[in-house]
């Protein structure tokens, strides 16, 4: 029996009142190649970000390379490479939330403060709570 690389059960992620991934369960044996197919907005990228430790699921549990996706995200990020087709913002998150998210992913000290300073530098004060999808 092959060792399992990814083992998740019941993963769910919502942004506001929009559920993007609902109750996903998946097992991927080491050495296997899987792909996610679906239209834009169907949760493919959100799923990958949860599996790579970049986003915490709202519910569900699982492991990636034996690391708990909820409690060992830093270990996953050290061991898994993730490259998107292009850089993108979460359209359902505000400007401030997107900046704080990226700051946390890259281990920036004081993500809230760093986001506030970036917003001021970019002249976006007053628009920080605007959804990125409305830019």
Residue pairs with C-beta under 8 A, 6 or more apart in sequence:
2 29
2 30
2 31
2 32
3 29
3 30
4 27
4 28
4 29
4 30
4 63
5 28
5 29
5 30
5 31
5 32
5 64
5 65
6 26
6 27
6 28
6 51
6 62
6 63
6 64
6 65
7 26
7 27
7 28
7 62
7 63
8 24
8 25
8 26
8 27
8 50
8 51
8 60
8 61
8 62
8 63
8 69
9 25
9 60
9 61
9 62
10 23
10 24
10 25
10 59
10 60
10 61
11 21
11 23
11 24
11 25
11 47
11 50
11 57
11 59
11 60
11 61
11 62
12 19
12 21
12 22
12 23
12 24
12 57
12 58
12 59
12 60
13 19
13 20
13 21
13 43
13 46
13 47
13 50
13 55
13 57
13 58
14 20
14 58
15 90
15 92
15 93
16 92
18 92
20 41
20 43
20 46
20 92
21 43
21 46
21 47
21 50
21 57
23 60
24 43
24 47
24 60
26 34
28 34
36 44
36 47
36 48
37 44
38 44
45 84
45 88
46 55
48 82
49 55
49 82
50 56
50 57
50 69
51 62
51 64
51 69
51 76
51 80
52 64
52 76
52 77
52 80
52 82
53 64
53 67
53 69
53 72
53 73
53 74
53 75
53 76
53 77
53 80
54 73
54 77
54 82
54 105
56 69
56 70
56 73
57 69
57 70
61 68
61 69
61 70
62 68
62 69
63 69
64 76
64 80
65 76
65 79
65 80
67 73
67 75
67 76
67 79
69 76
77 105
89 98
89 132
89 133
90 97
90 98
90 101
90 132
91 131
91 132
91 133
92 131
92 132
92 133
93 101
93 131
93 132
94 128
94 129
94 130
94 131
94 132
95 119
95 124
95 127
95 128
95 129
95 130
95 132
95 135
96 115
96 116
96 119
96 128
96 129
98 132
99 111
99 114
99 115
99 118
99 119
100 111
100 112
100 114
100 115
103 111
103 114
103 115
104 111
108 114
115 128
116 128
119 125
119 128
